[in-house]
Amino acid sequence: MIVIDTDVLWLAFAFHKDKRQATNSIFLEQVQADQPATTIYNVLELLGKMSFNLSPDRLDEWRSWLIDAYQLLIIWPTNPSLTTAAPTFREEIFERPYQKMRTVQMPFMDSLILNLAERTPNATRFVTWNARHFQGKSTLQVLTPEEYIQTKA
């Protein structure tokens, strides 16, 4: 399973003239074969950014323009398929992210997302345009969309 970071999805929706757009689009097409996923924290981060430009009605349709469009699995912290018992709120929101922040110097949102992605069975890779922020800090292989495409060539 490939876990996709917010910046990849944000680029697809908001920065149509960005020089990475073509690569981003190819990645989002190719990743369909590898069961793409994103965490609920990524979804909320993206919806927060999109809320400045979308009407409330359009924002409410996020499942169709985000999840259905990219065939994404949403990873929840209480997902019964997680190998460990459902974490408490304190573990999920404070203790686990804090350990990442403390040991590998990582911002809160990144640590929250990465913690959940790492605990997801079958997750093998984390794809982000900010790979340098995560490399050496995760049990998952960290790639940019461009690097992912190169592994498929």
C-alpha positions, 0 to 999 in steps of 0.5 A, a space after each residue: 500500500 502506498 500512503 500519499 501525503 497532503 502535498 501531492 493531493 494539494 498540488 493536483 487541485 491547486 497548482 495547475 501551472 506548477 512544473 511538477 504537475 505533469 509528474 504529479 498527474 502521472 503518479 496519481 494515475 500509476 499509483 492506482 495499481 498499488 492500492 493508494 491510501 491517505 490518512 484522515 489527517 491528510 484529508 482534513 489538512 487538504 479540506 482545510 486548505 480547499 475551504 478557502 476556495 470551495 463553497 461549503 456544498 462543494 467541500 461536502 462532496 469531497 468523497 467524490 472529487 477526492 476519494 472516488 476520483 483517486 480510488 483512495 483508501 482512508 486510513 483512520 486511527 481506529 481502523 480495525 485492520 491496524 495490528 495494534 489495539 485502537 489507541 486512546 485519544 492521548 496516545 494518538 494525538 499526543 504521545 506517539 506524535 510527540 515521540 516522533 517530534 522528540 526523537 527525529 525532529 518533526 512538526 506535529 502534523 507530519 508526525 501525526 500523519 506518519 505515525 498513523 501511516 506506519 501503523 497501517 498493515 500493508 503500508 510500504 511506502 510514503 509518497 510526498 513532494 517533501 521527501 527530505 522532511 521524512 527520509 531517515 525518520 520513518 519505517 516506510 520507504 519515503 519517495 517523491 512522486 517522481 521517484 515512485 514513477 522511476 521505480 515503475 519504469 
